[in-house]
Amino acid sequence: MDLAEQNMYTDSKKGAMHVFIKTTRAHGYEYIKLVESRRQGGKPQHHVLFNFGRADLIKKDASFLRIVRRLCEIAEIEVSPEKPTNVMSLLEGCSEATFYNYGYLAYLRLWKNLGIEPILKKLQRGCTKTQYPIDESVFLMAVQHLLEPRSKLATSERQSRYFNWREIPLHHLYRSLDKLGDWKEDIESELFTFNYVRMGQQVEVVFYDVTTFAFESVKTDELRAFGYSKDCKFNEVQVVMGMIIDTNGIPIGYELFPGNTFDGKTMLAALANIGKRFGIRRVIIVADRGINSKGNLKSIKEAGYGYIMASKIRGMGKSMKEKILSPESFTVITNAQGEESFRYKTLPYTNVFTDEDKVKHSLDENLIISYSPKRAAKDKQDRERLIEKARKLLESPEKIEALNKRGGKKYIDKVNPKQKDTWTLAMEKIEQDSLFDGYYGIQTSEKNMDAPEVMEAYHTLWKIEESFRIMKSTMEVRPIFHWTKERIKGHFVVCFLAFMMERRLELLLKEHTDELSASPGRIQEALNTMQLAALTANEEELFLKVKAHPLANKIFRLLKINMPKNVNKAHELVEHLKLIPLVVEPCQISF
């Protein structure tokens, strides 16, 4: 069933706001207010949504009276010059208002236009035992993550907040999660075909990174495990996610790994799936130092792909270090005052290593070296902070042995390996590190790319780091409260689909409007302002449109969705808010 064309809506007031007209007296005048009643701490509290002003002035306000007369017309209340409307009695005669969100229709448009709905319907047709519409359940969970992240139980309880929404039982949400885990790879493949192959878009550069997601649990299993947490959640089990995005920051696919998996070991599985599911023939993998192991680089080349990786230049051989630090061959970039702001150069580099089977390999690469005075100042400041920590550790040498090499221990050496608690400041290490202040290295297999192209591709890696921040903050993917492997996997599929819609909407806004800084948080806030106040006047149900954020109006215009009138009858509004046909064929909107 088409979610936008259901001809029923739920009038349940679960979680809905209760609004009424309140009259107060102050300084000898009556004031009329639109008030919302909430229970906080077990006590009702009133929050003023709108202050109409003094009652005696409202009666003389021509613009306000026009609105009231329009309400009377819709409610079929007789109004005539001989029988003027009693404004106060009309306001007080209205029922309490229930608020519904209609901003979710923006994501319903993307849900259809990106092919997610037909793909899920297609997959369900192969699952004859499932009678309920899985696509509706998945959409509800996805849109809840985008607009008001909550647990699946709270999602079920709050679904009545959406206008024209047919209630979905909670057990349908859970059963849908069980199916999604099995469909993950098919969903990714179908979405790639739908949004790239059909559009004739070539994907040549992808970005790959890894993060961790914690659970509110300490129970381990084959997927959840303790490991190094990127969010410092070391007392909770976690899973590791490796994600692939395109140059626009749109997610293409992801993999889940046990929580104790090292970043570098996730790359091989990701590479295998790029070829198997997406059929991408030529890809340049862009990733940070955590993925840069010689074994990974070899695997990327053997798969027929290229790579651009952050390089560990401090660990290179003596001759290569001398070339890096040599002032020769740099291209210098100056600022408006003629001062150096940046410089870079390209060095041919043969990356030689021996694998676990004692076989020697060599990779022909370019090493892009850049230097920035601003970065040099930061590197110096970071090092001095670690040196200060090292000095404090030397005051309590008995604590040093138990620490790892991170933090201040980096700059501490043992004086005598045979004696306990004999430590000193590692002056030689400090001096060597200071030589590389401001220097940064990027190594690449792409010999045909010049230095600016390589640096631009690498610096775009921030998009995937931003992607993880969005998933963890705005969408609140974590903490995860599911305990079975199937539902954990299904939860991440929902989050992946929600994230895809959010990034597509961001990209549309940047390409077709002046909203260059339409962040996920601003989009979420804007769509949540799209509210309809439902009330009954003279036994007629009416819907009043609440003033929405200007960004929300832009989103609806961009997606070609009708805006409600200021005052609407129920049956008229359902018809009016239908998703009108696109001017172009589905999936032909320029993303």
KEMIVO-500000 format. One record per residue: residue in one letter; x, y, z of N, C-alpha, C in turn. Coordinates in steps of 0.2 Angstrom, whole numbers, plus 2048, in hexadecimal, padded with zeros to 3 digits. Layout:
N
AXYZXYZXYZ ...
END
This chain:
591
M8047FA800800800800804806800 D80380B7FC8068117FC805815802 L80B81780580A81A80C80782180B A80882480580682B8047FE82B803 E7FB8268017F48267FE7F0822803 Q7F28218097ED81E80E7E882380F N7E282180F7DC8258107DA826818 M7DE82381C7DC8238237E2826827 Y7E182982C7E682C8317E482A838 T7E982983C7E88278437E682D847 D7E182D84B7E083384F7E2831857 S7E682C8577E882A85E7EC830860 K7EC8318677F083786A7F683586E K7F982F86C7FF82C86F80483186E G80783487280D83887180B83F86E A80584086C80384786980384C86E M80485286B80385886F7FC85A870 H7FA85C8767F385E8787F3866879 V7EF8698747EF8708747E8873875 F7E88798787E187C8797E288487A I7DD8878797DD88E87A7DC890881 K7E18948847E189688B7E089E88C T7DC8A08907DB8A78927DE8A9898 T7E28AE8997E58B089F7E48B78A0 R7E48BA8A67E38C18A77EA8C38AA A7EB8CA8A87F18CD8AB7F08D48A9 H7F28D88AF7F18E08AE7EB8E28AC G7E58DE8AE7DF8E18AC7DC8DF8A5 Y7E08DB8A17DE8D889A7DE8D189A E7DA8CE8957DA8C78947DF8C688E Y7E38C088E7E78BE8897E68B7887 I7E68B68807E48B087D7EA8AD87B K7EB8A687D7F18A387B7EF89C878 L7F48998747F38928727F888E876 V7F688A87A7FA88787F7FB87F87E E80187C87F80287587E802873886 S7FF86D8877FF86A88E80486488D R80986389280D85D89280E85B899 R80F85589A8108538A18188528A2 Q81B8558A78228558A88228538B0 G82684E8B182784C8B882084A8BB G81B8488B78158468BA81084C8BB K8128528B980E8588BA80D85B8B3 P80785D8B28058618AC8088678AC Q80B8698A680E8708A580C87389F H80B87989E80887C89980E880895 H80F87F88F81388388B810887885 V81188D88580E892880810891879 L80C88F87580E88E86E80D89486A F80889886B80789E8688038A386C N8058A986C8018AE8707FD8B386C F7F68B286C7F28B68677F28BD869 G7F38BF8707F38C58727ED8C7876 R7EC8CD8777E68D087B7E08CE878 A7DB8CC87C7D48CA8797D18D0876 D7D18D68797CE8DC8767D18DE870 L7D78DD86F7DA8DF8687D98DA863 I7D98D38657D88CE8607D18CF85C K7CC8D18607C58D385D7C58D8858 K7CA8DC8587CB8E28537D08E184E D7D38DB84E7D98D98497D68D6843 A7D68DA83E7D38D88377D68D2834 S7DC8D18357E08CB8327DE8C5836 F7DE8C583C7DC8C08417D58BE83F L7D08C383F7C98C183D7C88BE837 R7CD8BF8327CC8BC82B7CE8B482C I7D38B38307D58AC8317CF8A8835 V7CC8AC83A7C68A883D7C08A7839 R7BF8AC8347B98AB8307BB8A582B R7C18A58297C389F8247C2898828 L7C389882E7C28928327BB891833 C7B78968347B08958347AD89382D E7AF8958287AD8938217AE88B821 I7B48898227B68828227B287E826 A7B188082C7AD87D8317A587E830 E7A388182B79C88382979988682F I79C88B83279988F837796895834 E79089783578D89D8317908A3834 V7938A882F7958AE8317928B382C S7908B982F78C8BE82B78E8C482F P78D8CA82B78E8D182E7898D2834 E7838CF83277D8D083777F8CC83E K7828C683D7848C284278B8C1843 P78F8C68467968C58467988BF84A T79E8BC8487A18B784C7A38B9852 N7A28B58577A58B685E7AB8B285E V7B18B685D7B78B385C7B98AF862 M7B88B28687BA8AE86E7B68A786F S7B08A786E7AC8A186E7AE89C869 L7B089E8637B289A85E7B9896861 L7BD89A8637C48988657C389386B E7BE8958707BD8908767B988A874 G7B688A86E7B288586C7B587F869 C7BC8818677C087C8637C2876868 S7C38718657C686B8697CE86C86A E7D086886F7D886886F7DB866869 A7E18688677E48678617E9861862 T7E985D85D7EF85885C7F3859856 F7FA8598587FE85B85280185584F Y80185584880485084480A853840 N80F84F83E81485183A81384E833 Y81485382E81385182781A852824 G81F85482782685582482984F822 Y82684982582984282382884181C L82384481882284381182884580D A82C84980F83384A80B83784480B Y83784081083B83A81083783480D L83083580D82C83080982E831802 R82E8377FF8308387F88378357F6 L83C8367FB8428337F984282C7FA W83E8297FE83D8227FF83B81F7F9 K8378227F583481F7EF8398217E9 N83C8277E98408297E38468267E3 L8498247E984F8207E984F8197E8 G8488177E78478107E684780B7EC I84780E7F284780A7F88418067F8 E83B8097F78348067F88338007F3 P8358017EC8347FC7E88397F67E9 I83F7F87EB8437F27EC8417EE7F2 L83F7F17F883C7ED7FD8367E97FB K8317EC7F782C7E87F582E7E27F1 K8337E37EC8357DE7E88387D87EC L83C7DA7F183F7D57F68397D17FA Q8347D57FC82F7D280082B7CD7FB R82A7CE7F58277C97F082A7C37F0 G8307C27F28347BC7F28337B97F9 C82F7BC7FD82E7B98048277B8805 T8247B380381D7B280381A7B180A K81E7B080F81B7AF8168197B5819 T81C7BB81781B7C181A8167C5817 Q8107C681A80A7C981880A7D1819 Y80D7D381E80D7DB81F8127DE81B P8117E58198157E981581C7EB819 I8217E78178277E981B82A7F0819 D8297F281382B7F98118297FE815 E8227FD81781F80281C823802823 S8247FC8258277FC82C82E7FF82C V8327FD827839800826839807825 F83480A821834811820832815827 L82E81282B82C815831832815836 M83681083683C81083A842814838 A84281583184781982E84582082F V83F82282E83D82982F83D82C836 Q83C82783A83D82984284482A843 H84982684185082884285282F83F L84E83183A85083783684D83D83A L84783C83D84384283F843842847 E84383C84A84383C852846835854 P84C83485484F82E85684C82B85C R84A82585C84782286284881A861 S84781686684780F86684180D861 K84180686083B80385C83580485F L83580286682F80386A82C80A86A A83080F86B82E81686B82C818864 T82F81585F82D817858826814857 S82480E85981E80C85881981085C E81A81286281681686681581D864 R81A82086081A82785D817827856 Q81682285381482284C80E82684A S80982784F80382B84E80583284D R80B83484E80D83C84D80D83D846 Y80D83884180E83A83A80783A837 F80583F8337FF8408307FD83B82B N7F783882B7F58338267F982D826 W7FA82B82C7FF82582D7FA81F830 R7FB81982D7F781382F7FC810834 E7F980F83A7FD80C83F80080583E I80780483F80A7FE83E80C7FB845 P80A7F484680B7F184C8127F084D L8147F085481B7F085681E7EA853 H81B7E485481E7DE8528207DE84A H81C7E284681E7E283F8257E683E L8277EB84382D7EE8428337E9844 Y8327E58498377E084B8387DB846 R8327D88438337D383E8367D6838 S8357DC8368387DF8308407DF831 L8427E18378497E183984C7DA837 D8497D583984B7CE83884C7CD831 K8487CF82C8497CE82584E7D2822 L84F7D98258547DD82185B7DB822 G85D7D88278637D58288657D0822 D8607CC8208617C781B8617CB814 W85E7D081385D7D480D8637D980C K8677DA81186C7E081086F7E080A E8737DB8088777DB8028727DC7FB D86D7D97FB8687DB7F58667E27F5 I8647E57FB8627EC7FB8687F07F9 E86E7EF7FB8737F37F98747F37F1 S8747ED7EF8757EC7E78707EF7E3 E86A7EE7E58647F17E28647F87E2 L8667FB7E88668027E886C8057E4 F8718027E38778047DF8758047D8 T8717FF7D686F7FE7CF86A8047CE F8658057D286080A7D18628117D1 N8678137D586981A7D587081B7D2 Y8738167D087A8187CC87A8157C5 V87980E7C587980B7BE87380E7B9 R86D80E7BC8688117B78698187B5 M86C81C7B986E8237B88748247B4 G87781E7B287E81F7AF8838227B2 Q8838227B98888257BD88E8207BE Q8948237BD89A81F7BF89C8207C6 V89E81B7C98A181C7D08A881A7D0 E8AD81E7D08B481D7CF8B881E7D6 V8B58227DA8B98247E08B48227E6 V8B681E7EB8B281D7F18B681E7F7 F8B38207FC8B68218028B481B807 Y8B981980B8B88148108BB816817 D8B781481C8B98158238B5811827 V8B881082D8B580C8328B380F839 T8AE80D83C8AC8108428A980B847 T8A880C84D8A580785189E80A854 F89A80585689380785989280285F A89180686489080286B88980086C F8897FB8718827F88738827FA87B E87C7FA87D87B7FB88487B7F4887 S8817F18878817EA8898897E888A V88A7E388E8917E088E8917D988C K88B7D688988B7CF88788E7CF880 T8927CA87F8957C98798927C3875 D8937C486E8917BE86A8957BF864 E8937BB85E8977BB8588987C2855 L8947C68568947CD8538967D2858 R8937D285E8947D786389A7D5867 A89F7D98688A57D886B8A97DE86E F8AD7DD8738B17E38768B77E4871 G8B87EA8708BE7EC86B8BF7F486C Y8C47F68688C67FD8698C0801866 S8BD80586B8B78098698B9810867 K8B78128618B981985F8B581E862 D8B081C8678AC82186A8AD820872 C8B381D8738B581C87A8B081887F K8AC81487C8A781087F8AA809881 F8B08098858B48038868B07FE88A N8AB80088E8A87FB8928A27F888F E8A17F988989B7F688589D7F287F V8997ED87E89B7E98778997EE871 Q89B7EC86C89B7F086689B7EC85F V8997EF85A89A7ED85389F7F284F V8A27EF84A8A67F48468A37F483F M8A27FA83D89F7FC8368A47FF832 G8A57FC82C8A97FF8268A4801821 M8A480881F89F80A81A8A380D814 I8A080C80F8A280F80889D814806 I8A081A80489C82080289F8227FB D89A8267F789D8297F18A08307F2 T8A28337ED8A583A7EE8A083F7F0 N89983E7F08948437F38928417FA G89683C7FD89483A80388E836804 I88B8337FE88682E7FE888827800 P88582480588881D806886818801 I88A8147FF88980F7FA8888087FE G88C80680388B80080688F80080D Y88F7FB8108927FA8178937F3819 E8977F281D8987EB8208997EC828 L8967E782B8967E683289B7E1834 F89F7E28398A47DD83C8A47DD843 P8A67D78468A77D684D8AA7DC850 G8A87DE8568AB7E485A8B27E485B N8B67DE85B8BD7DE85C8C17DE856 T8BE7DF8508C17DF8498C67E5849 F8CC7E48478D07EA8458CE7EE83F D8CF7F483F8CD7F88398D07F5832 G8D67F48328D97F282C8D77EB829 K8D47E782D8D27E182B8CB7E1828 T8C77E78298C17E78268C17E981E M8C77EB81C8C77ED8158C67E7810 L8C97E18118C87DC80D8C17DA80B A8BD7DA8108B67D880F8B37DD80B A8B47E380D8B17E98098B37E9802 L8B97E78008BB7E77F98B87E17F5 A8B77DC7F98B47D67F68AC7D87F4 N8A97DC7F88A27DD7F78A17E37F2 I8A67E77F18A67EC7EC8A57E97E5 G8A97E47E48A97E17DD8A37DC7DD K8A17D97E289B7D47E28957D77E1 R8937DC7E588D7DF7E688C7E57E1 F8917E97E08907EF7DC8937EF7D5 G8977EA7D48997E97CD89E7EF7CB I8A17F37CF8A57F87CE8AC7F67CB R8AE7F77C58B47F57C28BA7F87C4 R8B97FF7C58BF8037C68BE8087CC V8C18077D28C080B7D88C680D7DB I8C68137DD8CC8167E18CA8167E8 I8CC8127ED8CB8127F48CE8177F7 V8CB81C7FB8CE8217FF8CC820806 A8D281F80A8D181D8118D6821815 D8D682081C8DB8238208E081E822 R8E48208278EA81C8298E881582C G8E281582F8E080F8338DF80982E I8DE80A8278DD8058228E380481E N8E880881F8EE80881B8F380381E S8F27FD81C8F77F881E8FA7F5817 K9007F38179037F08108FE7EB80D G8FC7E68128F87E180F8F17E480C N8EE7E980F8E87EC80C8EA7EF805 L8EF7F28058F17F67FE8F27F07F9 K8F57EB7FB8F67E57F68F07E27F4 S8EB7E17F98E47DF7F78E07E37F2 I8E17EA7F48DD7EF7EF8E07EE7E8 K8E77EE7E78E97ED7E18E87E77DD E8E87E17E18E67DB7DE8DF7DB7DC A8DA7DE7DF8D37DF7DD8D27E37D7 G8D77E67D58D77EB7CF8D57F27D1 Y8D57F47D78D37FA7D98DA7FF7DB G8D88057DC8DE80A7DD8DD80C7E5 Y8E18107E78E08127EE8E48197EF I8E181D7F48E48237F68E38237FE M8E98228018E98218088EE82680C A8EC8288128F082C8168F7827818 S8FC82A81790382781890682881F K90982382190D823827914825826 I91582C82491C82E82292182D827 R91F82E82E92482E833927827834 G92482283192781B83192A81882B M92C81D82792F81B82093781B821 G93A81881C94181781D94581E81D K94B81D81F94F82481F950828819 S95182481395282880D94B82B80B M94682880C93F82B80A93E83180F K93F83081593E83681A94283C818 E94883B81594C84181394984480D K94684080894384380393D847805 I93984480A93384880C93584E80F L93A84F81393C85581794085A813 S94285780D94685C808942862806 P94586880694186D80494086E7FC E9438697F89438697F193C8677EE S93A8697E89358677E492E8697E7 F92D86D7EC92786F7EF9248747EA T91D8737E99198797E691687D7EC V9178837EC9158877F290F88B7F0 I90A88B7F590488F7F59048947FA T90389A7F89038A07FC8FC8A37FD N8FC8A78038F58AA8048F58B1801 A8F08B58038EF8BC8008F58C0802 Q8F88BF8078FE8C380A9058C1807 G9048BC80390B8B980090E8B5804 E90B8B380A90E8AE80F90D8A780D E9118A280E91089B80C90B898811 S90689580E90089281290088A811 F90488880B90388180A90987F805 R90B8798059108777FF90F8707FF Y91186D7F99108667F79158647F2 K91685D7F291A85A7EC9188537EC T91A8507E69198497E49208457E4 L9208407E892683C7E89248357E5 P9288327E092782B7DE9298277E4 Y9258217E592681D7EB9258167EA T92A8117EB92980A7EA9288077F1 N9228057F29208027F99217FB7F9 V9277F97FC9297F27FC9287EF803 F9257E98039247E58099247DE808 T9247DA80D9247D380D91E7D0811 D91A7CC80E9147CA8119157C4816 E90F7C18189107BC81D9137B681B D9137B58149167AF81191D7B080F K9207B58119277B78109287B9808 V9227BB8059237BD7FE9247C47FE K9287C77FA92A7CE7F99257D17F4 H9227D77F591E7DB7F19207E27F0 S91F7E57EB9207EC7EA91A7F07E7 L9187F57E99137F97E69158007E4 D9148017DE9168077DB91280D7DC E9148127E090F8177E291281E7E1 N90E8237E391082A7E390F82C7EB L9138307ED9128327F491183A7F4 I90C83C7F690A8437F690C8467FD I91184B7FD91384E803910855803 S90D85780990B85E80A90E860810 Y90E86781091086A81790C871818 S90A87281E90687782090987A826 P90A88182690D88482C907884832 K9018848308FC8838358FC87C838 R8FD8778348FD87183690387083B A90987383990F87283D90E875844 A90A87A84590987D84B90587884F K90087584C8FB8718508FF86A852 D90386884D90786284F90C863855 K90F86985591386B85B90F86B861 Q90986E86190586F867903868869 D9018648658FF85D86790585986A R90B85A86791185686A912859871 E91286087291486387890F86087E R90985F87C90485D880905856883 L90885187E90A84B88091084B884 I91584F88291B84F88691985188E E91485688F91285889590F852899 K90B84E89590884889890E84389A A91384289691983E89791C84089D R91D84689E9218498A491D8478AB K9178488AA9138468B091383E8B2 L91383A8AC9148338AD91A8318B1 L9208358AF9268338B29268358B9 E9228398BC92183A8C391E8348C7 S91B8308C39188298C691A8248C1 P9208228C192381C8BD91F8168BE E91D8148C491980E8C591380D8C0 K9108128BE90A8128BA90C8118B2 I9128128B09148128A991380B8A6 E9158068A99168008A690F7FD8A4 A90A7FF8A79037FC8A69008008A0 L90380689E90080A898902807892 N8FE80888D90080788690480D883 K90580C87C90A811879906818878 R9008188798FC81E8778FD82387D G8FB82987B8FC82F880903830881 G90483288890B83588A910830889 K90E82988A91482488A917824883 K91482787E91882787791F82A878 Y92082F87D92683287D92A830884 I92982A88692D82788B931821889 D93782188B93B81B88A93E818890 K93F81289094180E89694980F896 V94C81189B95381289C95680B89C N9548068A09578008A19527FA8A1 P9517F689B94C7F189B94C7EC8A0 K9527EC8A49527E78A99507E98B0 Q94F7F08B094D7F38B69467F58B6 K9427F58BB93B7F78BC93B7FE8BD D9368018BA9348098BB93A80D8BA T93E80C8B49448108B29428138AC W93F8198AC93D81D8A69408238A5 T94082689E94282C89D93F82F897 L93F83689693C83989193F83788A A93C83588593F83387F94083987A M94683C87C948842878949841871 E94C83B86F94D83A868947839864 K94283686793B83586493883C863 I93984086893684786893984B862 E93F84A86194384E85C94184C855 Q94184585493F84284E93884584C D93384485192C84684F92C84D84D S93085285092F85984F93185B848 L93585684593885883E932857839 F92C85383B927852836921857838 D92285C83C91C86083E91A864837 G91386383691186783091186382A Y91485D82A91485982490F853824 Y90C85281E90784D81E908849817 G90784281790883E81190283A80F I90183A8098FC8368068FF831800 Q8FE82B8019018277FC8FB8247F7 T8FD8237F18F78217EC8FA81D7E7 S8F68187E48F88147DE8F78187D8 E8F381D7D88F18217D28F68267D0 K8FB8237CC9008277C98FE82C7C4 N8F882B7C18F68307BC8F28367BF M8F18367C68EE83C7C98F38407CC D8F28477CB8F784C7CD8F684D7D5 A8FA8507D88FA8517DF8F48557E2 P8F285A7DE8EB85D7E18E58597E0 E8E58557DB8DF8507DA8DF84B7E0 V8E58487E28E68437E78E48467EE M8E684C7EF8E58507F58DE8517F6 E8DA8537F08D38557F18CF84F7F2 A8D18497EF8CD8437F08CE8417F7 Y8D48417FA8D583F8018D2844806 H8D284A8058CF84F8098C784E809 T8C484B8048BD84A8048BB844809 L8C084180C8BF83C8108BB83E816 W8BB8458188B784781D8B084681D K8AE8448168A68438168A483D819 I8A98388198A783181C8A7832824 E8AC8368268AD83782D8A683B830 E8A484082B89E84382D89883F82D S89883A82889383582889283182E F89782F83189782B83889483083D R89683683D89483B84288D83C842 I88A83C83C88383D83B87F83783D M88283183C87E82B83E87E82A845 K88382D84888482C850880832854 S88083885087D83D85487683F852 T87584184C86E84384986A83D849 M86C83884686883284586882D84B E86C82E85086D82A85686C823854 V87182085087181984F873815855 R877818859879815860875819865 P87481686C87680F86D87180B86A I87380486986F7FF86686C7FB86B F8667FA86B8627F68708607EF86E H8627ED8688607E68658657E1867 W8637DB8688677D686B8697D0867 T8647CF8628657C985D8697CC857 K86D7C78548717C984E86D7CB849 E8677C88478637CA8428607D1843 R85E7D384985B7DA84A8617DF84A I8677DD84C86C7E284C86E7E4845 K86E7DF84086F7E083986A7E4836 G8637E283885E7E683585E7ED837 H8607EE83E8607F58408657F983C F86B7F683A86F7FA83686D7FB82F V8697F782C8667F88258627FE826 V85D7FE82B85980482B85D80A82C C86280A83086681083186A81282A F86C80D82686F80E82086A81281B L86480F81B85F81281685D819818 A85C81A81F85B821821860826820 F86782382186C82881F86D829818 M86B82481386B82680C86682B80A M86082B80D85B83080C85E83780E E86083781486383E817868841813 R86D83D81187284080D870842806 R86B83E8038688407FC8658477FD L86184880285E84E803862854804 E86885380886D85880987085A802 L8718557FE8748567F786F85A7F3 L8698587F386485B7EF8648637F1 L8648647F786386B7FA86986F7F8 K86F86C7F88758707F68768717EE E87386C7EA87386D7E386E8717E0 H8688727E48628757E186087B7E4 T86387D7EA8618837EE8678867F0 D86688B7F486C88F7F786D88C7FE E86A88780086B884807872880807 L87888380787E87F80688087C80D S87D87F81287E87C81987887981C A87487681886E87281B87186C81E S87386C82587586782887086282A P87285C82C86C85782E868859834 G86B85D83886885F83E86386583C R86486983786086E83585A86B831 I85C86682D85686382985185F82E Q85485C83385085983884B85E83B E84E86383D84A86884184586B83C A84786D83684287083283C86B830 L83D86582F83886082D83385F833 N83685F83983285F83F82E865840 T82F86A83D82B87083E82487083A M82486B83581F86A831819866834 Q81586A83881086783C80986983A L80486583B7FD86683A7F9866841 A7F686B8427F286B8487EB869847 A7E98638497E28608487DD86284E L7D886584C7D38678517CC86684E T7C78668537C08658507BC86C852 A7B986F84D7B587584F7AE87384B N7A987484F7A287384D7A186C849 E7A486784D7A486084A7A885F844 E7AC8648417B086383B7B786383D E7BA85D83B7C285D83C7C6861837 L7CA86583A7CE86A8367D5869838 F7D986B8337E186A8347E4871832 L7E78748377EA87A8367F2879835 K7F487C8307FC87C82F7FF880834 V80487D83780988183B80E884837 K81088A83981688D83581C889835 A81F88782F82488382F82B88782E H83088482F83788782E838888826 P83B88E82483C88F81D83F889819 L84488681C84888181984387B818 A83E87A81C83987481B835876814 N83387C81482F87E80D83387D807 K83A87E80883E87D80283F876800 I83F87280584086B80483A868800 F83486A80382E8687FF82D86A7F8 R82F8707F782F8737F083486F7EC L83A86E7EE83F86A7EB83D8637E9 L8398607ED8378597EC8308597E9 K82D85F7E782785F7E482185C7E8 I82185E7EE81B85C7F38178627F4 N8118617F480C8667F580C8687FD M80C86F7FE80B871805804871807 P80287080D7FB87180F7F987880F K7F287980E7F088080F7F0881817 N7EF8888187EF88A81F7EA886823 V7E48858207DE8828247DC87D81F N7DB8768217D987181D7D486C820 K7CF86A81C7CB86581E7CF85E81D A7CD8598217D08538227D184F81B H7CB84E8177CB84B8117CF84F80C E7CF85580C7D285A8077DA859808 L7DC85980E7E38598107E685280E V7E384D80F7E684680D7E7846805 E7E28498017E38497FA7E884E7F8 H7E88547FC7ED8597FA7F48577FB L7F68538007FC8518027FF84B7FE K7FB8487FA7FE8437F68048457F2 L8098407F280F8427EE80D8427E7 I80D8487E480B8497DD8118467D9 P80F8447D28148417CE81A8467CD L8208437CC8258477CA82584A7C3 V8288507C28288527BB82C84E7B6 V83184B7B98368467B683483F7B8 E83783A7B48368337B68398327BD P83782D7C183A82B7C784182A7C6 C84582C7CB84C82B7CB85082F7C6 Q84C8347C38508387BF85183F7C2 I84F8407C88518467CC8598467CC S85C84C7CB86484C7CB86684C7D2 F8698467D486C8467DB8738487DB 
END
